[in-house]
Amino acid sequence: MIVVIDYKAGNLYNVGNALKHLGGDFVFSGDPDVVRAASRVILPGVGSARGAMDSLSEQGLVPVLRNLRVPFLGICLGLQVLFDVSEEENTSCLELLPGRVRCFDRSSVKVPHIGWNQVRRESNLDIGSGASRLLEGIPDASYFYFVHSYFAPAAETTTLAVTDYDGTFASIVAREHFWGVQFHPERSGEVGLRLLRNFIEAS
């Protein structure tokens, strides 16, 4: 069973509609026991890092997420809270990936970054590796749909793919069974659905 975490924020129903289209067996839940029993977990994201972390903490989900042993996918804000800290209200996050999430420079680009943009595989990514499963069957430099003001800087050890906007930032990250995507796959047409299917089928 896939659990889409309901933490009183996020575009739950768009993600749910995409999973229904793919025939995925899922529930919405913020119950720690339900999340612990999941075969895979999705954390969708809309809103602020502080609001998300406060809600996850109030529901007792922070230690549950830190100790998951099943495939996990964070979407948009769900990617950002995987990191140590976010500049957004200087928020301490889940600390599953090293680094600090930053805000785009409002003096040089329009913020938020909204619309379609390319996602390019990092050159050192082994396409046959377990970490690359999210990208199977998806052409390099495919376009996905973004809506965000904050971003994770690219890091050699955790970045699977990057996107250019006010420089290069990490648009797909991974460590072990934790994955995050900065874009919205549920709003990205066929390539987004393929990415979600790859996640559903990941072992």
FENLIN-V513849 format. One line per field, one symbol per residue. phi: phi as a letter, one per 30 degrees, with the letter a starting at -180 (. if undefined). A space follows every 10 residues. Layout:
phi: ???
This chain:
phi: .dccdcciaj dedddeddde edidcbbcac dedddeddda bbcdbbkcdd dddddddddi cdddddcdbb ebbccheddd ddddacddhh cdcdicbdkb dbcddddcbd bddbkdbdcc dddcdddddd ddedcdicdd idcbccbacc bcddbedbcc abbcahjcbd cbbaahccbb bddcddccid dddddddede cdc
